[in-house]
Amino acid sequence: MGLFDSVRQIFTITGNEYRCHYCGRTFSYSVELPDLNCPYCDSADIERID
Ligand SMILES: [Zn+2]
């Protein structure tokens, strides 16, 4: 029960979607980091999309 809740919480926070303003690609990170860069063009100009 408690274990299931923990697992579910982990899945909930995985796969945050981001979009890069520079190259227009979307990607996801499993964790929310304060300082993210686009994995394609290395731009820091990205936004979180829900
Ligand atoms: Zn990019």
mmCIF file of the protein (N, C-alpha, C, O) and its ligand, coordinates in Angstrom:
data_MODEL
# 
_entry.id   MODEL 
# 
loop_
_entity.id 
_entity.type 
_entity.pdbx_number_of_molecules 
1 polymer     1 
2 non-polymer 1 
# 
_entity_poly.entity_id                      1 
_entity_poly.type                           'polypeptide(L)' 
_entity_poly.nstd_linkage                   no 
_entity_poly.nstd_monomer                   no 
_entity_poly.pdbx_seq_one_letter_code       MGLFDSVRQIFTITGNEYRCHYCGRTFSYSVELPDLNCPYCDSADIERID 
_entity_poly.pdbx_seq_one_letter_code_can   MGLFDSVRQIFTITGNEYRCHYCGRTFSYSVELPDLNCPYCDSADIERID 
_entity_poly.pdbx_strand_id                 A 
# 
loop_
_entity_poly_seq.entity_id 
_entity_poly_seq.num 
_entity_poly_seq.mon_id 
_entity_poly_seq.hetero 
1 1  MET n 
1 2  GLY n 
1 3  LEU n 
1 4  PHE n 
1 5  ASP n 
1 6  SER n 
1 7  VAL n 
1 8  ARG n 
1 9  GLN n 
1 10 ILE n 
1 11 PHE n 
1 12 THR n 
1 13 ILE n 
1 14 THR n 
1 15 GLY n 
1 16 ASN n 
1 17 GLU n 
1 18 TYR n 
1 19 ARG n 
1 20 CYS n 
1 21 HIS n 
1 22 TYR n 
1 23 CYS n 
1 24 GLY n 
1 25 ARG n 
1 26 THR n 
1 27 PHE n 
1 28 SER n 
1 29 TYR n 
1 30 SER n 
1 31 VAL n 
1 32 GLU n 
1 33 LEU n 
1 34 PRO n 
1 35 ASP n 
1 36 LEU n 
1 37 ASN n 
1 38 CYS n 
1 39 PRO n 
1 40 TYR n 
1 41 CYS n 
1 42 ASP n 
1 43 SER n 
1 44 ALA n 
1 45 ASP n 
1 46 ILE n 
1 47 GLU n 
1 48 ARG n 
1 49 ILE n 
1 50 ASP n 
# 
loop_
_struct_asym.id 
_struct_asym.entity_id 
A 1 
B 2 
# 
loop_
_chem_comp.id 
_chem_comp.type 
_chem_comp.mon_nstd_flag 
ALA 'L-peptide linking' y 
ARG 'L-peptide linking' y 
ASN 'L-peptide linking' y 
ASP 'L-peptide linking' y 
CYS 'L-peptide linking' y 
GLN 'L-peptide linking' y 
GLU 'L-peptide linking' y 
GLY 'peptide linking'   y 
HIS 'L-peptide linking' y 
ILE 'L-peptide linking' y 
LEU 'L-peptide linking' y 
MET 'L-peptide linking' y 
PHE 'L-peptide linking' y 
PRO 'L-peptide linking' y 
SER 'L-peptide linking' y 
THR 'L-peptide linking' y 
TYR 'L-peptide linking' y 
VAL 'L-peptide linking' y 
ZN  non-polymer         . 
# 
_pdbx_entity_nonpoly.entity_id   2 
_pdbx_entity_nonpoly.name        ? 
_pdbx_entity_nonpoly.comp_id     ZN 
# 
_pdbx_nonpoly_scheme.asym_id         B 
_pdbx_nonpoly_scheme.entity_id       2 
_pdbx_nonpoly_scheme.mon_id          ZN 
_pdbx_nonpoly_scheme.ndb_seq_num     1 
_pdbx_nonpoly_scheme.pdb_seq_num     101 
_pdbx_nonpoly_scheme.auth_seq_num    101 
_pdbx_nonpoly_scheme.pdb_mon_id      ZN 
_pdbx_nonpoly_scheme.auth_mon_id     ZN 
_pdbx_nonpoly_scheme.pdb_strand_id   A 
_pdbx_nonpoly_scheme.pdb_ins_code    . 
# 
loop_
_atom_site.group_PDB 
_atom_site.id 
_atom_site.type_symbol 
_atom_site.label_atom_id 
_atom_site.label_alt_id 
_atom_site.label_comp_id 
_atom_site.label_asym_id 
_atom_site.label_entity_id 
_atom_site.label_seq_id 
_atom_site.pdbx_PDB_ins_code 
_atom_site.Cartn_x 
_atom_site.Cartn_y 
_atom_site.Cartn_z 
_atom_site.occupancy 
_atom_site.B_iso_or_equiv 
_atom_site.pdbx_formal_charge 
_atom_site.auth_seq_id 
_atom_site.auth_comp_id 
_atom_site.auth_asym_id 
_atom_site.auth_atom_id 
_atom_site.pdbx_PDB_model_num 
ATOM   1   N  N  . MET A 1 1  ? 0.850  -1.201 0.000   1.00 0.00 ? 1   MET A N  1 
ATOM   2   C  CA . MET A 1 1  ? 0.000  0.000  0.000   1.00 0.00 ? 1   MET A CA 1 
ATOM   3   C  C  . MET A 1 1  ? 0.880  1.243  0.000   1.00 0.00 ? 1   MET A C  1 
ATOM   4   O  O  . MET A 1 1  ? 0.829  2.069  -0.911  1.00 0.00 ? 1   MET A O  1 
ATOM   5   N  N  . GLY A 1 2  ? 1.692  1.349  1.057   1.00 0.00 ? 2   GLY A N  1 
ATOM   6   C  CA . GLY A 1 2  ? 2.613  2.481  1.124   1.00 0.00 ? 2   GLY A CA 1 
ATOM   7   C  C  . GLY A 1 2  ? 3.625  2.426  0.003   1.00 0.00 ? 2   GLY A C  1 
ATOM   8   O  O  . GLY A 1 2  ? 3.999  3.448  -0.572  1.00 0.00 ? 2   GLY A O  1 
ATOM   9   N  N  . LEU A 1 3  ? 4.067  1.203  -0.300  1.00 0.00 ? 3   LEU A N  1 
ATOM   10  C  CA . LEU A 1 3  ? 5.040  1.036  -1.372  1.00 0.00 ? 3   LEU A CA 1 
ATOM   11  C  C  . LEU A 1 3  ? 4.428  1.444  -2.706  1.00 0.00 ? 3   LEU A C  1 
ATOM   12  O  O  . LEU A 1 3  ? 5.075  2.109  -3.515  1.00 0.00 ? 3   LEU A O  1 
ATOM   13  N  N  . PHE A 1 4  ? 3.202  1.050  -2.928  1.00 0.00 ? 4   PHE A N  1 
ATOM   14  C  CA . PHE A 1 4  ? 2.538  1.401  -4.187  1.00 0.00 ? 4   PHE A CA 1 
ATOM   15  C  C  . PHE A 1 4  ? 2.426  2.920  -4.332  1.00 0.00 ? 4   PHE A C  1 
ATOM   16  O  O  . PHE A 1 4  ? 2.636  3.467  -5.415  1.00 0.00 ? 4   PHE A O  1 
ATOM   17  N  N  . ASP A 1 5  ? 2.098  3.581  -3.250  1.00 0.00 ? 5   ASP A N  1 
ATOM   18  C  CA . ASP A 1 5  ? 1.995  5.041  -3.289  1.00 0.00 ? 5   ASP A CA 1 
ATOM   19  C  C  . ASP A 1 5  ? 3.335  5.665  -3.650  1.00 0.00 ? 5   ASP A C  1 
ATOM   20  O  O  . ASP A 1 5  ? 3.395  6.632  -4.410  1.00 0.00 ? 5   ASP A O  1 
ATOM   21  N  N  . SER A 1 6  ? 4.392  5.117  -3.109  1.00 0.00 ? 6   SER A N  1 
ATOM   22  C  CA . SER A 1 6  ? 5.722  5.650  -3.393  1.00 0.00 ? 6   SER A CA 1 
ATOM   23  C  C  . SER A 1 6  ? 6.069  5.468  -4.865  1.00 0.00 ? 6   SER A C  1 
ATOM   24  O  O  . SER A 1 6  ? 6.581  6.383  -5.509  1.00 0.00 ? 6   SER A O  1 
ATOM   25  N  N  . VAL A 1 7  ? 5.788  4.288  -5.388  1.00 0.00 ? 7   VAL A N  1 
ATOM   26  C  CA . VAL A 1 7  ? 6.069  4.012  -6.791  1.00 0.00 ? 7   VAL A CA 1 
ATOM   27  C  C  . VAL A 1 7  ? 5.250  4.930  -7.677  1.00 0.00 ? 7   VAL A C  1 
ATOM   28  O  O  . VAL A 1 7  ? 5.751  5.459  -8.670  1.00 0.00 ? 7   VAL A O  1 
ATOM   29  N  N  . ARG A 1 8  ? 4.002  5.116  -7.320  1.00 0.00 ? 8   ARG A N  1 
ATOM   30  C  CA . ARG A 1 8  ? 3.128  5.956  -8.120  1.00 0.00 ? 8   ARG A CA 1 
ATOM   31  C  C  . ARG A 1 8  ? 3.623  7.404  -8.119  1.00 0.00 ? 8   ARG A C  1 
ATOM   32  O  O  . ARG A 1 8  ? 3.541  8.106  -9.127  1.00 0.00 ? 8   ARG A O  1 
ATOM   33  N  N  . GLN A 1 9  ? 4.126  7.821  -6.990  1.00 0.00 ? 9   GLN A N  1 
ATOM   34  C  CA . GLN A 1 9  ? 4.632  9.178  -6.878  1.00 0.00 ? 9   GLN A CA 1 
ATOM   35  C  C  . GLN A 1 9  ? 5.855  9.365  -7.788  1.00 0.00 ? 9   GLN A C  1 
ATOM   36  O  O  . GLN A 1 9  ? 6.031  10.413 -8.408  1.00 0.00 ? 9   GLN A O  1 
ATOM   37  N  N  . ILE A 1 10 ? 6.680  8.339  -7.851  1.00 0.00 ? 10  ILE A N  1 
ATOM   38  C  CA . ILE A 1 10 ? 7.860  8.395  -8.718  1.00 0.00 ? 10  ILE A CA 1 
ATOM   39  C  C  . ILE A 1 10 ? 7.431  8.525  -10.172 1.00 0.00 ? 10  ILE A C  1 
ATOM   40  O  O  . ILE A 1 10 ? 7.995  9.324  -10.919 1.00 0.00 ? 10  ILE A O  1 
ATOM   41  N  N  . PHE A 1 11 ? 6.436  7.745  -10.576 1.00 0.00 ? 11  PHE A N  1 
ATOM   42  C  CA . PHE A 1 11 ? 5.975  7.802  -11.957 1.00 0.00 ? 11  PHE A CA 1 
ATOM   43  C  C  . PHE A 1 11 ? 5.337  9.150  -12.277 1.00 0.00 ? 11  PHE A C  1 
ATOM   44  O  O  . PHE A 1 11 ? 5.408  9.634  -13.407 1.00 0.00 ? 11  PHE A O  1 
ATOM   45  N  N  . THR A 1 12 ? 4.723  9.739  -11.277 1.00 0.00 ? 12  THR A N  1 
ATOM   46  C  CA . THR A 1 12 ? 4.053  11.019 -11.490 1.00 0.00 ? 12  THR A CA 1 
ATOM   47  C  C  . THR A 1 12 ? 5.054  12.121 -11.811 1.00 0.00 ? 12  THR A C  1 
ATOM   48  O  O  . THR A 1 12 ? 4.775  13.015 -12.610 1.00 0.00 ? 12  THR A O  1 
ATOM   49  N  N  . ILE A 1 13 ? 6.216  12.048 -11.183 1.00 0.00 ? 13  ILE A N  1 
ATOM   50  C  CA . ILE A 1 13 ? 7.179  13.130 -11.369 1.00 0.00 ? 13  ILE A CA 1 
ATOM   51  C  C  . ILE A 1 13 ? 8.130  12.876 -12.534 1.00 0.00 ? 13  ILE A C  1 
ATOM   52  O  O  . ILE A 1 13 ? 8.964  13.724 -12.852 1.00 0.00 ? 13  ILE A O  1 
ATOM   53  N  N  . THR A 1 14 ? 8.008  11.699 -13.178 1.00 0.00 ? 14  THR A N  1 
ATOM   54  C  CA . THR A 1 14 ? 8.888  11.418 -14.311 1.00 0.00 ? 14  THR A CA 1 
ATOM   55  C  C  . THR A 1 14 ? 8.293  11.996 -15.588 1.00 0.00 ? 14  THR A C  1 
ATOM   56  O  O  . THR A 1 14 ? 7.082  12.186 -15.697 1.00 0.00 ? 14  THR A O  1 
ATOM   57  N  N  . GLY A 1 15 ? 9.154  12.267 -16.539 1.00 0.00 ? 15  GLY A N  1 
ATOM   58  C  CA . GLY A 1 15 ? 8.715  12.654 -17.866 1.00 0.00 ? 15  GLY A CA 1 
ATOM   59  C  C  . GLY A 1 15 ? 8.170  14.054 -17.970 1.00 0.00 ? 15  GLY A C  1 
ATOM   60  O  O  . GLY A 1 15 ? 7.165  14.276 -18.646 1.00 0.00 ? 15  GLY A O  1 
ATOM   61  N  N  . ASN A 1 16 ? 8.802  15.001 -17.321 1.00 0.00 ? 16  ASN A N  1 
ATOM   62  C  CA . ASN A 1 16 ? 8.424  16.394 -17.536 1.00 0.00 ? 16  ASN A CA 1 
ATOM   63  C  C  . ASN A 1 16 ? 8.795  16.794 -18.962 1.00 0.00 ? 16  ASN A C  1 
ATOM   64  O  O  . ASN A 1 16 ? 9.917  16.578 -19.420 1.00 0.00 ? 16  ASN A O  1 
ATOM   65  N  N  . GLU A 1 17 ? 7.834  17.372 -19.633 1.00 0.00 ? 17  GLU A N  1 
ATOM   66  C  CA . GLU A 1 17 ? 8.049  17.743 -21.031 1.00 0.00 ? 17  GLU A CA 1 
ATOM   67  C  C  . GLU A 1 17 ? 8.571  19.173 -21.135 1.00 0.00 ? 17  GLU A C  1 
ATOM   68  O  O  . GLU A 1 17 ? 8.111  20.081 -20.445 1.00 0.00 ? 17  GLU A O  1 
ATOM   69  N  N  . TYR A 1 18 ? 9.532  19.334 -22.008 1.00 0.00 ? 18  TYR A N  1 
ATOM   70  C  CA . TYR A 1 18 ? 10.093 20.661 -22.249 1.00 0.00 ? 18  TYR A CA 1 
ATOM   71  C  C  . TYR A 1 18 ? 10.139 20.936 -23.736 1.00 0.00 ? 18  TYR A C  1 
ATOM   72  O  O  . TYR A 1 18 ? 10.211 20.009 -24.543 1.00 0.00 ? 18  TYR A O  1 
ATOM   73  N  N  . ARG A 1 19 ? 10.099 22.193 -24.097 1.00 0.00 ? 19  ARG A N  1 
ATOM   74  C  CA . ARG A 1 19 ? 10.254 22.584 -25.487 1.00 0.00 ? 19  ARG A CA 1 
ATOM   75  C  C  . ARG A 1 19 ? 11.378 23.604 -25.588 1.00 0.00 ? 19  ARG A C  1 
ATOM   76  O  O  . ARG A 1 19 ? 11.483 24.530 -24.783 1.00 0.00 ? 19  ARG A O  1 
ATOM   77  N  N  . CYS A 1 20 ? 12.204 23.409 -26.591 1.00 0.00 ? 20  CYS A N  1 
ATOM   78  C  CA . CYS A 1 20 ? 13.308 24.331 -26.812 1.00 0.00 ? 20  CYS A CA 1 
ATOM   79  C  C  . CYS A 1 20 ? 12.849 25.459 -27.728 1.00 0.00 ? 20  CYS A C  1 
ATOM   80  O  O  . CYS A 1 20 ? 12.300 25.213 -28.801 1.00 0.00 ? 20  CYS A O  1 
ATOM   81  N  N  . HIS A 1 21 ? 13.073 26.677 -27.304 1.00 0.00 ? 21  HIS A N  1 
ATOM   82  C  CA . HIS A 1 21 ? 12.688 27.834 -28.124 1.00 0.00 ? 21  HIS A CA 1 
ATOM   83  C  C  . HIS A 1 21 ? 13.622 28.007 -29.306 1.00 0.00 ? 21  HIS A C  1 
ATOM   84  O  O  . HIS A 1 21 ? 13.250 28.599 -30.319 1.00 0.00 ? 21  HIS A O  1 
ATOM   85  N  N  . TYR A 1 22 ? 14.819 27.499 -29.180 1.00 0.00 ? 22  TYR A N  1 
ATOM   86  C  CA . TYR A 1 22 ? 15.832 27.732 -30.204 1.00 0.00 ? 22  TYR A CA 1 
ATOM   87  C  C  . TYR A 1 22 ? 15.647 26.803 -31.400 1.00 0.00 ? 22  TYR A C  1 
ATOM   88  O  O  . TYR A 1 22 ? 15.614 27.259 -32.543 1.00 0.00 ? 22  TYR A O  1 
ATOM   89  N  N  . CYS A 1 23 ? 15.527 25.499 -31.140 1.00 0.00 ? 23  CYS A N  1 
ATOM   90  C  CA . CYS A 1 23 ? 15.407 24.545 -32.244 1.00 0.00 ? 23  CYS A CA 1 
ATOM   91  C  C  . CYS A 1 23 ? 13.991 23.994 -32.382 1.00 0.00 ? 23  CYS A C  1 
ATOM   92  O  O  . CYS A 1 23 ? 13.683 23.303 -33.353 1.00 0.00 ? 23  CYS A O  1 
ATOM   93  N  N  . GLY A 1 24 ? 13.123 24.299 -31.406 1.00 0.00 ? 24  GLY A N  1 
ATOM   94  C  CA . GLY A 1 24 ? 11.723 23.931 -31.516 1.00 0.00 ? 24  GLY A CA 1 
ATOM   95  C  C  . GLY A 1 24 ? 11.418 22.484 -31.177 1.00 0.00 ? 24  GLY A C  1 
ATOM   96  O  O  . GLY A 1 24 ? 10.273 22.049 -31.297 1.00 0.00 ? 24  GLY A O  1 
ATOM   97  N  N  . ARG A 1 25 ? 12.421 21.734 -30.758 1.00 0.00 ? 25  ARG A N  1 
ATOM   98  C  CA . ARG A 1 25 ? 12.197 20.334 -30.429 1.00 0.00 ? 25  ARG A CA 1 
ATOM   99  C  C  . ARG A 1 25 ? 11.658 20.189 -29.010 1.00 0.00 ? 25  ARG A C  1 
ATOM   100 O  O  . ARG A 1 25 ? 11.864 21.045 -28.151 1.00 0.00 ? 25  ARG A O  1 
ATOM   101 N  N  . THR A 1 26 ? 10.972 19.094 -28.799 1.00 0.00 ? 26  THR A N  1 
ATOM   102 C  CA . THR A 1 26 ? 10.481 18.801 -27.458 1.00 0.00 ? 26  THR A CA 1 
ATOM   103 C  C  . THR A 1 26 ? 11.208 17.572 -26.924 1.00 0.00 ? 26  THR A C  1 
ATOM   104 O  O  . THR A 1 26 ? 11.616 16.688 -27.678 1.00 0.00 ? 26  THR A O  1 
ATOM   105 N  N  . PHE A 1 27 ? 11.353 17.542 -25.628 1.00 0.00 ? 27  PHE A N  1 
ATOM   106 C  CA . PHE A 1 27 ? 12.053 16.429 -24.998 1.00 0.00 ? 27  PHE A CA 1 
ATOM   107 C  C  . PHE A 1 27 ? 11.572 16.351 -23.557 1.00 0.00 ? 27  PHE A C  1 
ATOM   108 O  O  . PHE A 1 27 ? 10.880 17.246 -23.074 1.00 0.00 ? 27  PHE A O  1 
ATOM   109 N  N  . SER A 1 28 ? 11.937 15.300 -22.892 1.00 0.00 ? 28  SER A N  1 
ATOM   110 C  CA . SER A 1 28 ? 11.506 15.155 -21.508 1.00 0.00 ? 28  SER A CA 1 
ATOM   111 C  C  . SER A 1 28 ? 12.677 14.771 -20.627 1.00 0.00 ? 28  SER A C  1 
ATOM   112 O  O  . SER A 1 28 ? 13.568 14.019 -21.022 1.00 0.00 ? 28  SER A O  1 
ATOM   113 N  N  . TYR A 1 29 ? 12.646 15.307 -19.436 1.00 0.00 ? 29  TYR A N  1 
ATOM   114 C  CA . TYR A 1 29 ? 13.617 14.924 -18.429 1.00 0.00 ? 29  TYR A CA 1 
ATOM   115 C  C  . TYR A 1 29 ? 12.897 14.206 -17.307 1.00 0.00 ? 29  TYR A C  1 
ATOM   116 O  O  . TYR A 1 29 ? 11.758 14.537 -16.980 1.00 0.00 ? 29  TYR A O  1 
ATOM   117 N  N  . SER A 1 30 ? 13.543 13.246 -16.729 1.00 0.00 ? 30  SER A N  1 
ATOM   118 C  CA . SER A 1 30 ? 12.899 12.456 -15.679 1.00 0.00 ? 30  SER A CA 1 
ATOM   119 C  C  . SER A 1 30 ? 12.846 13.215 -14.368 1.00 0.00 ? 30  SER A C  1 
ATOM   120 O  O  . SER A 1 30 ? 12.040 12.897 -13.494 1.00 0.00 ? 30  SER A O  1 
ATOM   121 N  N  . VAL A 1 31 ? 13.686 14.199 -14.230 1.00 0.00 ? 31  VAL A N  1 
ATOM   122 C  CA . VAL A 1 31 ? 13.672 14.992 -13.009 1.00 0.00 ? 31  VAL A CA 1 
ATOM   123 C  C  . VAL A 1 31 ? 13.643 16.467 -13.380 1.00 0.00 ? 31  VAL A C  1 
ATOM   124 O  O  . VAL A 1 31 ? 14.058 16.862 -14.470 1.00 0.00 ? 31  VAL A O  1 
ATOM   125 N  N  . GLU A 1 32 ? 13.148 17.263 -12.455 1.00 0.00 ? 32  GLU A N  1 
ATOM   126 C  CA . GLU A 1 32 ? 13.088 18.696 -12.700 1.00 0.00 ? 32  GLU A CA 1 
ATOM   127 C  C  . GLU A 1 32 ? 14.330 19.343 -12.122 1.00 0.00 ? 32  GLU A C  1 
ATOM   128 O  O  . GLU A 1 32 ? 14.494 19.428 -10.905 1.00 0.00 ? 32  GLU A O  1 
ATOM   129 N  N  . LEU A 1 33 ? 15.194 19.792 -13.000 1.00 0.00 ? 33  LEU A N  1 
ATOM   130 C  CA . LEU A 1 33 ? 16.439 20.409 -12.568 1.00 0.00 ? 33  LEU A CA 1 
ATOM   131 C  C  . LEU A 1 33 ? 16.348 21.922 -12.713 1.00 0.00 ? 33  LEU A C  1 
ATOM   132 O  O  . LEU A 1 33 ? 15.648 22.422 -13.594 1.00 0.00 ? 33  LEU A O  1 
ATOM   133 N  N  . PRO A 1 34 ? 17.044 22.642 -11.863 1.00 0.00 ? 34  PRO A N  1 
ATOM   134 C  CA . PRO A 1 34 ? 16.966 24.105 -11.928 1.00 0.00 ? 34  PRO A CA 1 
ATOM   135 C  C  . PRO A 1 34 ? 17.660 24.683 -13.152 1.00 0.00 ? 34  PRO A C  1 
ATOM   136 O  O  . PRO A 1 34 ? 17.345 25.797 -13.571 1.00 0.00 ? 34  PRO A O  1 
ATOM   137 N  N  . ASP A 1 35 ? 18.588 23.954 -13.724 1.00 0.00 ? 35  ASP A N  1 
ATOM   138 C  CA . ASP A 1 35 ? 19.371 24.485 -14.828 1.00 0.00 ? 35  ASP A CA 1 
ATOM   139 C  C  . ASP A 1 35 ? 19.437 23.453 -15.950 1.00 0.00 ? 35  ASP A C  1 
ATOM   140 O  O  . ASP A 1 35 ? 20.336 22.612 -15.985 1.00 0.00 ? 35  ASP A O  1 
ATOM   141 N  N  . LEU A 1 36 ? 18.469 23.531 -16.867 1.00 0.00 ? 36  LEU A N  1 
ATOM   142 C  CA . LEU A 1 36 ? 18.388 22.549 -17.944 1.00 0.00 ? 36  LEU A CA 1 
ATOM   143 C  C  . LEU A 1 36 ? 18.836 23.134 -19.273 1.00 0.00 ? 36  LEU A C  1 
ATOM   144 O  O  . LEU A 1 36 ? 18.663 24.324 -19.538 1.00 0.00 ? 36  LEU A O  1 
ATOM   145 N  N  . ASN A 1 37 ? 19.402 22.293 -20.087 1.00 0.00 ? 37  ASN A N  1 
ATOM   146 C  CA . ASN A 1 37 ? 19.767 22.680 -21.436 1.00 0.00 ? 37  ASN A CA 1 
ATOM   147 C  C  . ASN A 1 37 ? 19.120 21.725 -22.425 1.00 0.00 ? 37  ASN A C  1 
ATOM   148 O  O  . ASN A 1 37 ? 18.862 20.564 -22.107 1.00 0.00 ? 37  ASN A O  1 
ATOM   149 N  N  . CYS A 1 38 ? 18.863 22.221 -23.616 1.00 0.00 ? 38  CYS A N  1 
ATOM   150 C  CA . CYS A 1 38 ? 18.336 21.376 -24.677 1.00 0.00 ? 38  CYS A CA 1 
ATOM   151 C  C  . CYS A 1 38 ? 19.365 20.306 -25.047 1.00 0.00 ? 38  CYS A C  1 
ATOM   152 O  O  . CYS A 1 38 ? 20.529 20.631 -25.280 1.00 0.00 ? 38  CYS A O  1 
ATOM   153 N  N  . PRO A 1 39 ? 18.956 19.042 -25.103 1.00 0.00 ? 39  PRO A N  1 
ATOM   154 C  CA . PRO A 1 39 ? 19.901 17.970 -25.440 1.00 0.00 ? 39  PRO A CA 1 
ATOM   155 C  C  . PRO A 1 39 ? 20.299 17.982 -26.911 1.00 0.00 ? 39  PRO A C  1 
ATOM   156 O  O  . PRO A 1 39 ? 21.262 17.314 -27.288 1.00 0.00 ? 39  PRO A O  1 
ATOM   157 N  N  . TYR A 1 40 ? 19.580 18.725 -27.751 1.00 0.00 ? 40  TYR A N  1 
ATOM   158 C  CA . TYR A 1 40 ? 19.873 18.751 -29.183 1.00 0.00 ? 40  TYR A CA 1 
ATOM   159 C  C  . TYR A 1 40 ? 20.808 19.885 -29.561 1.00 0.00 ? 40  TYR A C  1 
ATOM   160 O  O  . TYR A 1 40 ? 21.780 19.680 -30.289 1.00 0.00 ? 40  TYR A O  1 
ATOM   161 N  N  . CYS A 1 41 ? 20.515 21.085 -29.067 1.00 0.00 ? 41  CYS A N  1 
ATOM   162 C  CA . CYS A 1 41 ? 21.311 22.242 -29.466 1.00 0.00 ? 41  CYS A CA 1 
ATOM   163 C  C  . CYS A 1 41 ? 21.997 22.911 -28.280 1.00 0.00 ? 41  CYS A C  1 
ATOM   164 O  O  . CYS A 1 41 ? 22.724 23.890 -28.448 1.00 0.00 ? 41  CYS A O  1 
ATOM   165 N  N  . ASP A 1 42 ? 21.765 22.383 -27.089 1.00 0.00 ? 42  ASP A N  1 
ATOM   166 C  CA . ASP A 1 42 ? 22.430 22.862 -25.885 1.00 0.00 ? 42  ASP A CA 1 
ATOM   167 C  C  . ASP A 1 42 ? 21.999 24.270 -25.491 1.00 0.00 ? 42  ASP A C  1 
ATOM   168 O  O  . ASP A 1 42 ? 22.685 24.939 -24.719 1.00 0.00 ? 42  ASP A O  1 
ATOM   169 N  N  . SER A 1 43 ? 20.868 24.716 -26.017 1.00 0.00 ? 43  SER A N  1 
ATOM   170 C  CA . SER A 1 43 ? 20.352 26.021 -25.636 1.00 0.00 ? 43  SER A CA 1 
ATOM   171 C  C  . SER A 1 43 ? 19.696 25.951 -24.262 1.00 0.00 ? 43  SER A C  1 
ATOM   172 O  O  . SER A 1 43 ? 19.087 24.944 -23.898 1.00 0.00 ? 43  SER A O  1 
ATOM   173 N  N  . ALA A 1 44 ? 19.828 27.022 -23.519 1.00 0.00 ? 44  ALA A N  1 
ATOM   174 C  CA . ALA A 1 44 ? 19.189 27.086 -22.203 1.00 0.00 ? 44  ALA A CA 1 
ATOM   175 C  C  . ALA A 1 44 ? 17.823 27.738 -22.285 1.00 0.00 ? 44  ALA A C  1 
ATOM   176 O  O  . ALA A 1 44 ? 17.141 27.895 -21.272 1.00 0.00 ? 44  ALA A O  1 
ATOM   177 N  N  . ASP A 1 45 ? 17.419 28.122 -23.500 1.00 0.00 ? 45  ASP A N  1 
ATOM   178 C  CA . ASP A 1 45 ? 16.147 28.796 -23.693 1.00 0.00 ? 45  ASP A CA 1 
ATOM   179 C  C  . ASP A 1 45 ? 15.039 27.772 -23.897 1.00 0.00 ? 45  ASP A C  1 
ATOM   180 O  O  . ASP A 1 45 ? 14.560 27.589 -25.016 1.00 0.00 ? 45  ASP A O  1 
ATOM   181 N  N  . ILE A 1 46 ? 14.638 27.117 -22.843 1.00 0.00 ? 46  ILE A N  1 
ATOM   182 C  CA . ILE A 1 46 ? 13.616 26.074 -22.929 1.00 0.00 ? 46  ILE A CA 1 
ATOM   183 C  C  . ILE A 1 46 ? 12.493 26.403 -21.970 1.00 0.00 ? 46  ILE A C  1 
ATOM   184 O  O  . ILE A 1 46 ? 12.677 27.126 -20.991 1.00 0.00 ? 46  ILE A O  1 
ATOM   185 N  N  . GLU A 1 47 ? 11.330 25.860 -22.267 1.00 0.00 ? 47  GLU A N  1 
ATOM   186 C  CA . GLU A 1 47 ? 10.191 26.074 -21.385 1.00 0.00 ? 47  GLU A CA 1 
ATOM   187 C  C  . GLU A 1 47 ? 9.541  24.739 -21.045 1.00 0.00 ? 47  GLU A C  1 
ATOM   188 O  O  . GLU A 1 47 ? 9.575  23.788 -21.826 1.00 0.00 ? 47  GLU A O  1 
ATOM   189 N  N  . ARG A 1 48 ? 8.962  24.700 -19.881 1.00 0.00 ? 48  ARG A N  1 
ATOM   190 C  CA . ARG A 1 48 ? 8.254  23.505 -19.441 1.00 0.00 ? 48  ARG A CA 1 
ATOM   191 C  C  . ARG A 1 48 ? 6.863  23.518 -20.039 1.00 0.00 ? 48  ARG A C  1 
ATOM   192 O  O  . ARG A 1 48 ? 6.164  24.531 -20.004 1.00 0.00 ? 48  ARG A O  1 
ATOM   193 N  N  . ILE A 1 49 ? 6.469  22.372 -20.591 1.00 0.00 ? 49  ILE A N  1 
ATOM   194 C  CA . ILE A 1 49 ? 5.098  22.254 -21.115 1.00 0.00 ? 49  ILE A CA 1 
ATOM   195 C  C  . ILE A 1 49 ? 4.402  21.133 -20.372 1.00 0.00 ? 49  ILE A C  1 
ATOM   196 O  O  . ILE A 1 49 ? 5.003  20.098 -20.083 1.00 0.00 ? 49  ILE A O  1 
ATOM   197 N  N  . ASP A 1 50 ? 3.142  21.340 -20.067 1.00 0.00 ? 50  ASP A N  1 
ATOM   198 C  CA . ASP A 1 50 ? 2.402  20.354 -19.266 1.00 0.00 ? 50  ASP A CA 1 
ATOM   199 C  C  . ASP A 1 50 ? 1.423  19.558 -20.119 1.00 0.00 ? 50  ASP A C  1 
ATOM   200 O  O  . ASP A 1 50 ? 0.721  18.687 -19.603 1.00 0.00 ? 50  ASP A O  1 
HETATM 201 ZN ZN . ZN  B 2 .  ? 17.232 23.014 -28.865 1.00 0.00 2 101 ZN  A ZN 1 
# 
